[in-house]
Amino acid sequence: MDTQLEALLPDEQINGPDLIIITGMSGAGRTEAMHTFEDLGYFCIDNLPPSLLRNLVSLAGLPLHGKRKLAVVCDLRAKEFFSELLEELRRIAEMGVSYRILFLDSRDDVLLSRFKATRRRHPLTDGGMTIVGGIQKERELLDSVREMADSIIDTSGIDPRELRKQIRSLFAQQSDQESLSVSVFSFGFKHGMPIEADIVIDVRFLPNPYYEPFLRALTGQNRVVHDFVIEQEETKRFLVSWKNLLDVIMPGYVKEGKQSLSIGVGCTGGQHRSVVLADETGHYLKQVGYSVSIAHRDLALAETN
């Protein structure tokens, strides 16, 4: 397998078909659909001529038996090559590769409005054909593919968020909650604010183990420091309120379709309090069903001497 492509195919468990063909009417949301499949862990390619599908499948080593799958946009931008799609899919099936066709559609008046709003050229308007004529011609050419589609989504009256939601309901193997990738990390304010954090919580108001001589050279990963921080009355009250807040905001992020969330927990040096509270935050979110990674940004700078 090509090493560059192999690097893009980590050992992620994605059940379902090896290949998703995204097609449909121009202006019906194919680009948004492709981005959604990228968020689901698929390796995506836009505007691939159908004649190259078998080469791509062979290069990727499909079927991948649990590794990342492919999502490919094939549409009439490929011009005369698009007519080869159905035959190529038949040959791919003979190779033992499973696939599903997602067809995106929309009413003609909605498509016309979208093209006027974006001032994009319809792919079939060569030779002086109007946008309306291009839409009608495209619909005729796509009729046989539409009949073969496993799933058809009409995007006429929905926004991109609803489209992503419908695609996830059809193809995602994880729940919406599990699909939100949460990164929780500790940091020290004296080492700089984390510009990548979506949420920053400042725990410098808690009693500081640094001023306890027998704790100063330790970190929040030591049990004695952990217990010192957790057993403070201020910490106990904080954790009750903090977890209640998380219980409110996390479902909101899931509902909005957010795919990743970064939570920074900061204290002065990123050595004691923030480490303990980042661990507590991450473990709590794991317990309630989120996919969480925990890191400690400034622990290597800890004053352990």
N, C-alpha and C positions, 0 to 999 in steps of 0.2 A: 504493500500500500504506500502511496505517496506520503512522505514523512510530514509535509506541511499539512495535508488534510488530516492525517492521523492525529496530529497535535490538536486539531479542532474537535476531536471525537473522544472526550474523556469517558471514563467508565461510569456513566450516569444510567440509572435504570429508568428507561422510558418504554413502557409497554405500548402495545398497539402496532399499527402498520409501520413498515420500514420507510415508506415514502408517502408523502402527502403532495398531491398535485393541486395547486391553487390556481383556479382559472375563473373565467366569468367576464362580465361586461366591463369595459373600460370606464373608470369613474365609480365603480361599485364598492371599492374598498380593498383591493388586492394588496396594496402596500401596507395598510394597517393590519391586514391579516398576516402578512409575512412577519411584521414586527411582533405580533402576538405569538407566533410559532417560535420566533427567536427567544422570547421570554420563557417559553415552555421547554427550551433546551434543544430545539431542532437546529441543525445547520441549514441555513436558508440561502437560496440562490434565486435572484430575480431575472425574469426575461430570458430563460434558457430555451434555446431551440429544441423541440422534442427529439430531433435526430441525435442530440448529445446525451439523452437520458441514460441510454444503456452504458455509454462510456463513463458517465458519472457514477452510476450504480456499481460498475465494476471497480472503478477507482476507489470508491468508498468501502468496498468489500461487503456490500449488502448480501444477505441479511446480516445485521450486526450483533444479533443475539444479546440484546440488552444495552448496547452502547447507543450513543446519540444517533438519532434518525435524521432524515432529510426532508425538507419542505421546499418545493420548487414551484415558482410562478411560471406557468406556460400560458401565453395568451397570443392574441393576434398581432402583437408587435413583431412576432417572428415571421409575419407575412406568409409566404408560400410554404414555409417549413411547418406551420401549425397543423396542416392537414395530415402530417405524419404522426400526430399524437396518439391516436387510438391504436394504430399498428404497433407503435413503440411500447405502449402499455401492455399489449398482448404478449409481446416478446419478453418484457420484464417479468410478467406473471409466470411465464414458462421457466424463468431463471429461479423461481422460488421466492421472489421478492413480493411482499404484500404491499398494497398501496390503497389509498382512498382518494377520491376526487372531491374537492370542496369547490362548489360553484357559487360565486357571488353575483347577485342580480340586483336590479333596481328598476323602477319605472322609467320609461323614456323621458318624461317631463323632468324627473329628478336628475337624471343623468345630464340632460341638456342644461339644467340650471347649474349643476356643478362645473361643467366645462366652461360656461360663461363666467362663473365666479372666479375660477382659477386661470382663465384665459389660456388653458392648455389646448394643444392641438389633438384632435381625435386621431388615432392611428390609421383610420380608413378614409381620411378626408383628402388624400392625394387626388390630383386631377380635377380639383374644383368642387368635389362633393361637399355638401353642407354637413354640419354636425348631425342634424336630424337624419340625413341620408346615411351617414357613417354608422350611427347607432342602429338603424334598421338593418343595414347590411351586416353589421357585426352580430346582431341577434340571429339572423339567418344562418351565418357560418358557424355559430356556436350551438345550434340547436341539437346536433347529435351528441355533443359533449355534455350538454345539460341533461339529456336523457340518461346518460350513463353515470351522472354524479351520484355519489353516496350521500352527500349533504348539500342542500341549497339554502342559502341565507339571503333573504330580501332585505337590503339595507336602506330601502326607501325612507322609512320613518324612524331610523335609529341613528344614534350618534356613535362615534368611535368607541366610547367606553362600553356601550351595549353590544357592539360588534365583538369586542374582545371577550366580553362575558359569554356570549353565545358560542364563540369558538372554544373557549375553555370548557364549557359544559359538554361540548362534543368530543374534545380531544384530550383534555387534561386528565392525567391519572391521579393527580393529587387534589385534595380539597383546596378551596380558595385560601384558607388559612395556612395550609402547609406550603402553598406556593409563594407566600411572602417570605423572602429571605431576609432574616434579621441579623445584623451585625451589632454586637454590644462590645464596647471597648472602654477601658479606663485610660485616663490621661492626666497629666499634671499641667495646671494652668501656667506655671512658671516656664514650661517648655513650649508654650504656644497653644492657641486655640485650634481645635480640629475643624478645618474648613469643610471636611467631608461629612460631618455629622448632620443628620436631619433633626435630631433632638439632642440637646445638651442639658444635663442635670448637674447642678453644682452641689457637692456634698461637703464643702469646706465649713459648713456650720456645725458639723459633728465634732465631738471631742477627738483630738488629734493624737494618735499613738506616738507620733514623733517626739512628743514631750515626755514620754515615759522612757527613761534611760534603758530599761531592759527590752524595749520594743523598737527603739530607734533604728537599729541596724537590720531589723527584719522587714519583711514585706507582708502585704495582705494575703499572700498565699500560705503564710505560716499559720497554723491553727491557733496559736496563742493571740496573734494579732486579729485574726478573724473573730475569735470569741470576744476580745476586748471591744471591737467595733459593734458587733451585733448585740451585745448585752447592754449597751447604753440605752437609756430610756428614750433619748432623742432619736436614736436609730430605729427603735421599735415603732415609735409613732410615725416616723418617716416612711418606713416600709409599708405600713398599713395604707397610708395615703398614696404612696407611689404605686403600689399594686392596684389600688382602686382606679387611679388615673390610667394606668396601662390597660385595665379592663374596659375603659371607655374608649381610648383612642385607637387601640390596635384593631378592633373590628371595623372602625371607620376607615382606616387605611386599606384593609382588605376589601371593603365594599367599594372603595374608589378605584380598585384595581392596581394598587401600588405593588410593584414586584420586588422592591428591595427597600430596606429601612435601616438606617445607621443611628445607633444611640450611643452617645458619648457620656461617660460618667467621670466627672473631674473633681480632683482635690488639688492641694497645693503642688505636691511633687509627683503625683501619680504612683505612689509607692504603697500607701496603707489603705486609707478609707475608700478611695475610688476603686481599688482592686477588689476589695471585699464586696462593695456594692454592685460593681459590674458583674461579678460572679453571681451574686444573689439575683440580680435582674435577669441575667441570661438563663439561669436555672429555672426561675419562675416561668419565663416565657416558654421554655421547653416543656415544662409540666403541663401547660395549658394548650399545647399542640402546635407551637410555631417551630419553624426550622431556624435554628439559632447557632451562630458562631460567636465565641468569646475570645477577646484578645486584650492584651495589656500593652498599650503603645509605648509607655515610658519606663517600663519596669527595668529595662537594661541600664537606665540612668539612675537607678535607686542608690541611695547613700547607705551602703551595707558595710562600711568600714568603721 
